[in-house]
Amino acid sequence: FVIEYPYGCAEQRSSKLIVLLNDYCLAKLIGREGDKGEKARKVIVQGIRGLAPFQREDGGFGVWVGDGSSLPYLTAYICRLLQRARDEGLLPEEGGGMLDDAMKYLEEYWKQEQASDEKFYCYWYGSTAFAAKVIAEGGGNADPLINLLMENMPKLPSGALCNLWDAAARSGKKTSAGKIEAAVRSRIIMSGQSGYLRENRDDYYYYYWLDDDVATALALKSFVANTADADMQFRLAKYLVERGRSRERWNTHCNANIFEALAAYVRKQQSSGSRCKAFCFVDDKKVFEAPLGEKDGFEYSKK
């Protein structure tokens, strides 16, 4: 869906690249890069170059080329992509300047423009939390943003809480990270073996691409990065997989976040060496259990 999406605003282009980058990283991880690896690298690098016309003089990104204003949430979204590409050695030379300018924009925008209208608070807090995460993961000082957001934590959208959690964890603020984790857990709705993070019902916030599915994807990424809670990770991943089978309408931003979250979950499982167990029951009696092997076969161990 994302790869073949026919339109080309900055968000849609970035979402396509996020999916391609995560797919490329997963292929490398499991040794299935193959002959398509070089082609994928070229497509990602060229795609990043194609984002340059969307960057404005202030360093932020607009939705379309020539837009009159930059969007902080979109700028953080693209910064995150550029950081990941840099870590994988796929950031073109000019991409370094793009990233530096965008980071400077994020470090300054929140000082000049704060939510004065209550109806815009979800978007402002959401953008600022995302900026804090990107700044912290880029090695910058996100403490002023983290402290500001901690004072207003009950107002934060659920997705913003996850980004704030990541920012606090990366900045080494263990006490703050623990408080945010507890707040995130309190908003998770359990349903059977699944769980999802409930997002604020705010029309203006929805306009900027956030909903329950995106919030759950952000939560899965946070639990993977910051905890060893395998049960919660499984529940969130299960919800996202089930939603992928049942949801009729998608958008590129939602798809990219879900793909990235599930890719992070797979990488975590792969790196931990843990294996899923399969159980065989006959007439409610367990006949045997066996872990799934690396080649998707069974390694039998009758019990």
Salt bridges, closest charged atoms under 4 A:
GLU33 OE2 - ARG41 NH1 2.60
GLU38 OE1 - ARG41 NH2 2.43
ASP58 OD2 - ARG56 NH1 3.19
ASP87 OD1 - ARG86 NE 3.57
GLU88 OE1 - LYS28 NZ 3.10
GLU94 OE2 - ARG49 NE 2.56
GLU108 OE2 - LYS111 NZ 3.51
GLU137 OE1 - ARG80 NH1 3.49
GLU137 OE2 - LYS133 NZ 3.11
ASP166 OD2 - LYS133 NZ 2.76
GLU181 OE2 - ARG185 NE 3.02
ASP211 OD2 - ARG247 NH2 3.19
ASP212 OD2 - ARG201 NH2 3.17
ASP213 OD2 - ARG243 NH2 3.06
ASP213 OD2 - ARG247 NH1 2.28
ASP229 OD2 - ARG185 NH2 2.93
ASP231 OD2 - ARG235 NE 2.98
GLU242 OE2 - LYS238 NZ 2.32
GLU260 OE2 - ARG84 NH1 3.11
GLU260 OE1 - LYS221 NZ 2.91
GLU289 OE2 - LYS277 NZ 2.94
GLU289 OE1 - LYS286 NZ 2.76
GLU294 OE2 - ARG275 NH2 3.45
GLU299 OE1 - ARG275 NH1 2.78
